[in-house]
Amino acid sequence: MVDFKMYQAGAMKTAVYPGCGEGNWTYPALGLAGETGEICEKLKKAIRDEGGKVGPERKEAIAKELGDVLWYVAALCTELGFEMSDVAENNLKKLSERKAANKIHGDGDNR
């Protein structure tokens, strides 16, 4: 199993874009938005073409897009000086605290 630290390091070995490793957060942020859009498109077409079911081929395609999302998260974390493992750990802590306070539902970052 690959951990986030290993994944982030491995992802950056394949990173080729302008200003890579120099704090260029714009490129990976735009890539992240694009890849999440591709996932949404595939799910939208499952609603249109498969009656809301996600068939095996579409699932496989979505899994590949999720990998691309993960890659862009790794690149964005790197460009902003974050460790993916810290981001993931802090997210779980935040959500656990929200659940304990019965504030999972609702709006706003500071629930």
Phi and psi in radians as a Rosetta constraint file:
Dihedral C 1 N 2 CA 2 C 2 CIRCULARHARMONIC -1.567 0.35
Dihedral N 2 CA 2 C 2 N 3 CIRCULARHARMONIC 2.304 0.35
Dihedral C 2 N 3 CA 3 C 3 CIRCULARHARMONIC -1.606 0.35
Dihedral N 3 CA 3 C 3 N 4 CIRCULARHARMONIC 2.977 0.35
Dihedral C 3 N 4 CA 4 C 4 CIRCULARHARMONIC -1.071 0.35
Dihedral N 4 CA 4 C 4 N 5 CIRCULARHARMONIC -0.685 0.35
Dihedral C 4 N 5 CA 5 C 5 CIRCULARHARMONIC -1.079 0.35
Dihedral N 5 CA 5 C 5 N 6 CIRCULARHARMONIC -0.796 0.35
Dihedral C 5 N 6 CA 6 C 6 CIRCULARHARMONIC -1.142 0.35
Dihedral N 6 CA 6 C 6 N 7 CIRCULARHARMONIC -0.740 0.35
Dihedral C 6 N 7 CA 7 C 7 CIRCULARHARMONIC -1.090 0.35
Dihedral N 7 CA 7 C 7 N 8 CIRCULARHARMONIC -0.813 0.35
Dihedral C 7 N 8 CA 8 C 8 CIRCULARHARMONIC -1.055 0.35
Dihedral N 8 CA 8 C 8 N 9 CIRCULARHARMONIC -0.772 0.35
Dihedral C 8 N 9 CA 9 C 9 CIRCULARHARMONIC -1.112 0.35
Dihedral N 9 CA 9 C 9 N 10 CIRCULARHARMONIC -0.758 0.35
Dihedral C 9 N 10 CA 10 C 10 CIRCULARHARMONIC -1.139 0.35
Dihedral N 10 CA 10 C 10 N 11 CIRCULARHARMONIC -0.711 0.35
Dihedral C 10 N 11 CA 11 C 11 CIRCULARHARMONIC -1.076 0.35
Dihedral N 11 CA 11 C 11 N 12 CIRCULARHARMONIC -0.717 0.35
Dihedral C 11 N 12 CA 12 C 12 CIRCULARHARMONIC -1.246 0.35
Dihedral N 12 CA 12 C 12 N 13 CIRCULARHARMONIC -0.333 0.35
Dihedral C 12 N 13 CA 13 C 13 CIRCULARHARMONIC -1.215 0.35
Dihedral N 13 CA 13 C 13 N 14 CIRCULARHARMONIC -0.366 0.35
Dihedral C 13 N 14 CA 14 C 14 CIRCULARHARMONIC -1.816 0.35
Dihedral N 14 CA 14 C 14 N 15 CIRCULARHARMONIC 0.043 0.35
Dihedral C 14 N 15 CA 15 C 15 CIRCULARHARMONIC -1.367 0.35
Dihedral N 15 CA 15 C 15 N 16 CIRCULARHARMONIC 2.135 0.35
Dihedral C 15 N 16 CA 16 C 16 CIRCULARHARMONIC -2.398 0.35
Dihedral N 16 CA 16 C 16 N 17 CIRCULARHARMONIC 1.783 0.35
Dihedral C 16 N 17 CA 17 C 17 CIRCULARHARMONIC -2.779 0.35
Dihedral N 17 CA 17 C 17 N 18 CIRCULARHARMONIC 2.810 0.35
Dihedral C 17 N 18 CA 18 C 18 CIRCULARHARMONIC -0.997 0.35
Dihedral N 18 CA 18 C 18 N 19 CIRCULARHARMONIC 2.287 0.35
Dihedral C 18 N 19 CA 19 C 19 CIRCULARHARMONIC 1.258 0.35
Dihedral N 19 CA 19 C 19 N 20 CIRCULARHARMONIC 0.320 0.35
Dihedral C 19 N 20 CA 20 C 20 CIRCULARHARMONIC -1.002 0.35
Dihedral N 20 CA 20 C 20 N 21 CIRCULARHARMONIC 2.237 0.35
Dihedral C 20 N 21 CA 21 C 21 CIRCULARHARMONIC 1.385 0.35
Dihedral N 21 CA 21 C 21 N 22 CIRCULARHARMONIC 0.101 0.35
Dihedral C 21 N 22 CA 22 C 22 CIRCULARHARMONIC -1.999 0.35
Dihedral N 22 CA 22 C 22 N 23 CIRCULARHARMONIC 0.396 0.35
Dihedral C 22 N 23 CA 23 C 23 CIRCULARHARMONIC 1.480 0.35
Dihedral N 23 CA 23 C 23 N 24 CIRCULARHARMONIC 0.293 0.35
Dihedral C 23 N 24 CA 24 C 24 CIRCULARHARMONIC -1.398 0.35
Dihedral N 24 CA 24 C 24 N 25 CIRCULARHARMONIC 1.509 0.35
Dihedral C 24 N 25 CA 25 C 25 CIRCULARHARMONIC -1.423 0.35
Dihedral N 25 CA 25 C 25 N 26 CIRCULARHARMONIC -0.317 0.35
Dihedral C 25 N 26 CA 26 C 26 CIRCULARHARMONIC -1.076 0.35
Dihedral N 26 CA 26 C 26 N 27 CIRCULARHARMONIC -0.853 0.35
Dihedral C 26 N 27 CA 27 C 27 CIRCULARHARMONIC -1.048 0.35
Dihedral N 27 CA 27 C 27 N 28 CIRCULARHARMONIC -0.916 0.35
Dihedral C 27 N 28 CA 28 C 28 CIRCULARHARMONIC -1.179 0.35
Dihedral N 28 CA 28 C 28 N 29 CIRCULARHARMONIC -0.521 0.35
Dihedral C 28 N 29 CA 29 C 29 CIRCULARHARMONIC -1.142 0.35
Dihedral N 29 CA 29 C 29 N 30 CIRCULARHARMONIC -0.743 0.35
Dihedral C 29 N 30 CA 30 C 30 CIRCULARHARMONIC -1.185 0.35
Dihedral N 30 CA 30 C 30 N 31 CIRCULARHARMONIC -0.665 0.35
Dihedral C 30 N 31 CA 31 C 31 CIRCULARHARMONIC -1.102 0.35
Dihedral N 31 CA 31 C 31 N 32 CIRCULARHARMONIC -0.705 0.35
Dihedral C 31 N 32 CA 32 C 32 CIRCULARHARMONIC -1.074 0.35
Dihedral N 32 CA 32 C 32 N 33 CIRCULARHARMONIC -0.774 0.35
Dihedral C 32 N 33 CA 33 C 33 CIRCULARHARMONIC -1.091 0.35
Dihedral N 33 CA 33 C 33 N 34 CIRCULARHARMONIC -0.734 0.35
Dihedral C 33 N 34 CA 34 C 34 CIRCULARHARMONIC -1.103 0.35
Dihedral N 34 CA 34 C 34 N 35 CIRCULARHARMONIC -0.776 0.35
Dihedral C 34 N 35 CA 35 C 35 CIRCULARHARMONIC -1.183 0.35
Dihedral N 35 CA 35 C 35 N 36 CIRCULARHARMONIC -0.679 0.35
Dihedral C 35 N 36 CA 36 C 36 CIRCULARHARMONIC -1.156 0.35
Dihedral N 36 CA 36 C 36 N 37 CIRCULARHARMONIC -0.592 0.35
Dihedral C 36 N 37 CA 37 C 37 CIRCULARHARMONIC -1.106 0.35
Dihedral N 37 CA 37 C 37 N 38 CIRCULARHARMONIC -0.671 0.35
Dihedral C 37 N 38 CA 38 C 38 CIRCULARHARMONIC -1.128 0.35
Dihedral N 38 CA 38 C 38 N 39 CIRCULARHARMONIC -0.658 0.35
Dihedral C 38 N 39 CA 39 C 39 CIRCULARHARMONIC -1.103 0.35
Dihedral N 39 CA 39 C 39 N 40 CIRCULARHARMONIC -0.813 0.35
Dihedral C 39 N 40 CA 40 C 40 CIRCULARHARMONIC -1.059 0.35
Dihedral N 40 CA 40 C 40 N 41 CIRCULARHARMONIC -0.681 0.35
Dihedral C 40 N 41 CA 41 C 41 CIRCULARHARMONIC -1.067 0.35
Dihedral N 41 CA 41 C 41 N 42 CIRCULARHARMONIC -0.776 0.35
Dihedral C 41 N 42 CA 42 C 42 CIRCULARHARMONIC -1.131 0.35
Dihedral N 42 CA 42 C 42 N 43 CIRCULARHARMONIC -0.686 0.35
Dihedral C 42 N 43 CA 43 C 43 CIRCULARHARMONIC -1.216 0.35
Dihedral N 43 CA 43 C 43 N 44 CIRCULARHARMONIC -0.673 0.35
Dihedral C 43 N 44 CA 44 C 44 CIRCULARHARMONIC -1.045 0.35
Dihedral N 44 CA 44 C 44 N 45 CIRCULARHARMONIC -0.743 0.35
Dihedral C 44 N 45 CA 45 C 45 CIRCULARHARMONIC -1.218 0.35
Dihedral N 45 CA 45 C 45 N 46 CIRCULARHARMONIC -0.464 0.35
Dihedral C 45 N 46 CA 46 C 46 CIRCULARHARMONIC -1.146 0.35
Dihedral N 46 CA 46 C 46 N 47 CIRCULARHARMONIC -0.653 0.35
Dihedral C 46 N 47 CA 47 C 47 CIRCULARHARMONIC -1.151 0.35
Dihedral N 47 CA 47 C 47 N 48 CIRCULARHARMONIC -0.813 0.35
Dihedral C 47 N 48 CA 48 C 48 CIRCULARHARMONIC -1.209 0.35
Dihedral N 48 CA 48 C 48 N 49 CIRCULARHARMONIC -0.796 0.35
Dihedral C 48 N 49 CA 49 C 49 CIRCULARHARMONIC -1.742 0.35
Dihedral N 49 CA 49 C 49 N 50 CIRCULARHARMONIC -0.366 0.35
Dihedral C 49 N 50 CA 50 C 50 CIRCULARHARMONIC -2.192 0.35
Dihedral N 50 CA 50 C 50 N 51 CIRCULARHARMONIC 0.338 0.35
Dihedral C 50 N 51 CA 51 C 51 CIRCULARHARMONIC 1.067 0.35
Dihedral N 51 CA 51 C 51 N 52 CIRCULARHARMONIC 0.528 0.35
Dihedral C 51 N 52 CA 52 C 52 CIRCULARHARMONIC 1.506 0.35
Dihedral N 52 CA 52 C 52 N 53 CIRCULARHARMONIC 0.013 0.35
Dihedral C 52 N 53 CA 53 C 53 CIRCULARHARMONIC -1.652 0.35
Dihedral N 53 CA 53 C 53 N 54 CIRCULARHARMONIC 2.593 0.35
Dihedral C 53 N 54 CA 54 C 54 CIRCULARHARMONIC -1.900 0.35
Dihedral N 54 CA 54 C 54 N 55 CIRCULARHARMONIC 1.866 0.35
Dihedral C 54 N 55 CA 55 C 55 CIRCULARHARMONIC -1.278 0.35
Dihedral N 55 CA 55 C 55 N 56 CIRCULARHARMONIC 2.943 0.35
Dihedral C 55 N 56 CA 56 C 56 CIRCULARHARMONIC -0.996 0.35
Dihedral N 56 CA 56 C 56 N 57 CIRCULARHARMONIC -0.740 0.35
Dihedral C 56 N 57 CA 57 C 57 CIRCULARHARMONIC -1.139 0.35
Dihedral N 57 CA 57 C 57 N 58 CIRCULARHARMONIC -0.745 0.35
Dihedral C 57 N 58 CA 58 C 58 CIRCULARHARMONIC -1.178 0.35
Dihedral N 58 CA 58 C 58 N 59 CIRCULARHARMONIC -0.676 0.35
Dihedral C 58 N 59 CA 59 C 59 CIRCULARHARMONIC -1.036 0.35
Dihedral N 59 CA 59 C 59 N 60 CIRCULARHARMONIC -0.760 0.35
Dihedral C 59 N 60 CA 60 C 60 CIRCULARHARMONIC -1.089 0.35
Dihedral N 60 CA 60 C 60 N 61 CIRCULARHARMONIC -0.742 0.35
Dihedral C 60 N 61 CA 61 C 61 CIRCULARHARMONIC -1.124 0.35
Dihedral N 61 CA 61 C 61 N 62 CIRCULARHARMONIC -0.702 0.35
Dihedral C 61 N 62 CA 62 C 62 CIRCULARHARMONIC -1.158 0.35
Dihedral N 62 CA 62 C 62 N 63 CIRCULARHARMONIC -0.694 0.35
Dihedral C 62 N 63 CA 63 C 63 CIRCULARHARMONIC -1.037 0.35
Dihedral N 63 CA 63 C 63 N 64 CIRCULARHARMONIC -0.687 0.35
Dihedral C 63 N 64 CA 64 C 64 CIRCULARHARMONIC -1.142 0.35
Dihedral N 64 CA 64 C 64 N 65 CIRCULARHARMONIC -0.727 0.35
Dihedral C 64 N 65 CA 65 C 65 CIRCULARHARMONIC -1.148 0.35
Dihedral N 65 CA 65 C 65 N 66 CIRCULARHARMONIC -0.655 0.35
Dihedral C 65 N 66 CA 66 C 66 CIRCULARHARMONIC -1.078 0.35
Dihedral N 66 CA 66 C 66 N 67 CIRCULARHARMONIC -0.629 0.35
Dihedral C 66 N 67 CA 67 C 67 CIRCULARHARMONIC -1.085 0.35
Dihedral N 67 CA 67 C 67 N 68 CIRCULARHARMONIC -0.705 0.35
Dihedral C 67 N 68 CA 68 C 68 CIRCULARHARMONIC -1.132 0.35
Dihedral N 68 CA 68 C 68 N 69 CIRCULARHARMONIC -0.693 0.35
Dihedral C 68 N 69 CA 69 C 69 CIRCULARHARMONIC -1.033 0.35
Dihedral N 69 CA 69 C 69 N 70 CIRCULARHARMONIC -0.789 0.35
Dihedral C 69 N 70 CA 70 C 70 CIRCULARHARMONIC -1.058 0.35
Dihedral N 70 CA 70 C 70 N 71 CIRCULARHARMONIC -0.716 0.35
Dihedral C 70 N 71 CA 71 C 71 CIRCULARHARMONIC -1.063 0.35
Dihedral N 71 CA 71 C 71 N 72 CIRCULARHARMONIC -0.807 0.35
Dihedral C 71 N 72 CA 72 C 72 CIRCULARHARMONIC -1.184 0.35
Dihedral N 72 CA 72 C 72 N 73 CIRCULARHARMONIC -0.587 0.35
Dihedral C 72 N 73 CA 73 C 73 CIRCULARHARMONIC -1.083 0.35
Dihedral N 73 CA 73 C 73 N 74 CIRCULARHARMONIC -0.763 0.35
Dihedral C 73 N 74 CA 74 C 74 CIRCULARHARMONIC -1.070 0.35
Dihedral N 74 CA 74 C 74 N 75 CIRCULARHARMONIC -0.790 0.35
Dihedral C 74 N 75 CA 75 C 75 CIRCULARHARMONIC -1.134 0.35
Dihedral N 75 CA 75 C 75 N 76 CIRCULARHARMONIC -0.739 0.35
Dihedral C 75 N 76 CA 76 C 76 CIRCULARHARMONIC -1.131 0.35
Dihedral N 76 CA 76 C 76 N 77 CIRCULARHARMONIC -0.747 0.35
Dihedral C 76 N 77 CA 77 C 77 CIRCULARHARMONIC -1.023 0.35
Dihedral N 77 CA 77 C 77 N 78 CIRCULARHARMONIC -0.786 0.35
Dihedral C 77 N 78 CA 78 C 78 CIRCULARHARMONIC -1.077 0.35
Dihedral N 78 CA 78 C 78 N 79 CIRCULARHARMONIC -0.833 0.35
Dihedral C 78 N 79 CA 79 C 79 CIRCULARHARMONIC -1.112 0.35
Dihedral N 79 CA 79 C 79 N 80 CIRCULARHARMONIC -0.509 0.35
Dihedral C 79 N 80 CA 80 C 80 CIRCULARHARMONIC -1.635 0.35
Dihedral N 80 CA 80 C 80 N 81 CIRCULARHARMONIC -0.002 0.35
Dihedral C 80 N 81 CA 81 C 81 CIRCULARHARMONIC 1.401 0.35
Dihedral N 81 CA 81 C 81 N 82 CIRCULARHARMONIC 0.428 0.35
Dihedral C 81 N 82 CA 82 C 82 CIRCULARHARMONIC -1.782 0.35
Dihedral N 82 CA 82 C 82 N 83 CIRCULARHARMONIC 2.645 0.35
Dihedral C 82 N 83 CA 83 C 83 CIRCULARHARMONIC -1.651 0.35
Dihedral N 83 CA 83 C 83 N 84 CIRCULARHARMONIC 2.270 0.35
Dihedral C 83 N 84 CA 84 C 84 CIRCULARHARMONIC -0.968 0.35
Dihedral N 84 CA 84 C 84 N 85 CIRCULARHARMONIC -0.665 0.35
Dihedral C 84 N 85 CA 85 C 85 CIRCULARHARMONIC -1.101 0.35
Dihedral N 85 CA 85 C 85 N 86 CIRCULARHARMONIC -0.654 0.35
Dihedral C 85 N 86 CA 86 C 86 CIRCULARHARMONIC -1.186 0.35
Dihedral N 86 CA 86 C 86 N 87 CIRCULARHARMONIC -0.729 0.35
Dihedral C 86 N 87 CA 87 C 87 CIRCULARHARMONIC -1.062 0.35
Dihedral N 87 CA 87 C 87 N 88 CIRCULARHARMONIC -0.800 0.35
Dihedral C 87 N 88 CA 88 C 88 CIRCULARHARMONIC -1.132 0.35
Dihedral N 88 CA 88 C 88 N 89 CIRCULARHARMONIC -0.782 0.35
Dihedral C 88 N 89 CA 89 C 89 CIRCULARHARMONIC -1.110 0.35
Dihedral N 89 CA 89 C 89 N 90 CIRCULARHARMONIC -0.766 0.35
Dihedral C 89 N 90 CA 90 C 90 CIRCULARHARMONIC -1.125 0.35
Dihedral N 90 CA 90 C 90 N 91 CIRCULARHARMONIC -0.613 0.35
Dihedral C 90 N 91 CA 91 C 91 CIRCULARHARMONIC -1.150 0.35
Dihedral N 91 CA 91 C 91 N 92 CIRCULARHARMONIC -0.786 0.35
Dihedral C 91 N 92 CA 92 C 92 CIRCULARHARMONIC -1.093 0.35
Dihedral N 92 CA 92 C 92 N 93 CIRCULARHARMONIC -0.685 0.35
Dihedral C 92 N 93 CA 93 C 93 CIRCULARHARMONIC -1.092 0.35
Dihedral N 93 CA 93 C 93 N 94 CIRCULARHARMONIC -0.821 0.35
Dihedral C 93 N 94 CA 94 C 94 CIRCULARHARMONIC -1.026 0.35
Dihedral N 94 CA 94 C 94 N 95 CIRCULARHARMONIC -0.822 0.35
Dihedral C 94 N 95 CA 95 C 95 CIRCULARHARMONIC -1.179 0.35
Dihedral N 95 CA 95 C 95 N 96 CIRCULARHARMONIC -0.631 0.35
Dihedral C 95 N 96 CA 96 C 96 CIRCULARHARMONIC -1.117 0.35
Dihedral N 96 CA 96 C 96 N 97 CIRCULARHARMONIC -0.729 0.35
Dihedral C 96 N 97 CA 97 C 97 CIRCULARHARMONIC -1.142 0.35
Dihedral N 97 CA 97 C 97 N 98 CIRCULARHARMONIC -0.696 0.35
Dihedral C 97 N 98 CA 98 C 98 CIRCULARHARMONIC -1.103 0.35
Dihedral N 98 CA 98 C 98 N 99 CIRCULARHARMONIC -0.734 0.35
Dihedral C 98 N 99 CA 99 C 99 CIRCULARHARMONIC -1.120 0.35
Dihedral N 99 CA 99 C 99 N 100 CIRCULARHARMONIC -0.773 0.35
Dihedral C 99 N 100 CA 100 C 100 CIRCULARHARMONIC -1.077 0.35
Dihedral N 100 CA 100 C 100 N 101 CIRCULARHARMONIC -0.581 0.35
Dihedral C 100 N 101 CA 101 C 101 CIRCULARHARMONIC -1.561 0.35
Dihedral N 101 CA 101 C 101 N 102 CIRCULARHARMONIC 0.106 0.35
Dihedral C 101 N 102 CA 102 C 102 CIRCULARHARMONIC 0.979 0.35
Dihedral N 102 CA 102 C 102 N 103 CIRCULARHARMONIC 0.743 0.35
Dihedral C 102 N 103 CA 103 C 103 CIRCULARHARMONIC -2.181 0.35
Dihedral N 103 CA 103 C 103 N 104 CIRCULARHARMONIC 0.527 0.35
Dihedral C 103 N 104 CA 104 C 104 CIRCULARHARMONIC -1.144 0.35
Dihedral N 104 CA 104 C 104 N 105 CIRCULARHARMONIC -0.709 0.35
Dihedral C 104 N 105 CA 105 C 105 CIRCULARHARMONIC -1.452 0.35
Dihedral N 105 CA 105 C 105 N 106 CIRCULARHARMONIC 2.753 0.35
Dihedral C 105 N 106 CA 106 C 106 CIRCULARHARMONIC 2.031 0.35
Dihedral N 106 CA 106 C 106 N 107 CIRCULARHARMONIC -2.985 0.35
Dihedral C 106 N 107 CA 107 C 107 CIRCULARHARMONIC -2.096 0.35
Dihedral N 107 CA 107 C 107 N 108 CIRCULARHARMONIC 2.817 0.35
Dihedral C 107 N 108 CA 108 C 108 CIRCULARHARMONIC 1.699 0.35
Dihedral N 108 CA 108 C 108 N 109 CIRCULARHARMONIC 2.626 0.35
Dihedral C 108 N 109 CA 109 C 109 CIRCULARHARMONIC -1.327 0.35
Dihedral N 109 CA 109 C 109 N 110 CIRCULARHARMONIC -0.560 0.35
Dihedral C 109 N 110 CA 110 C 110 CIRCULARHARMONIC -1.835 0.35
Dihedral N 110 CA 110 C 110 N 111 CIRCULARHARMONIC 1.099 0.35
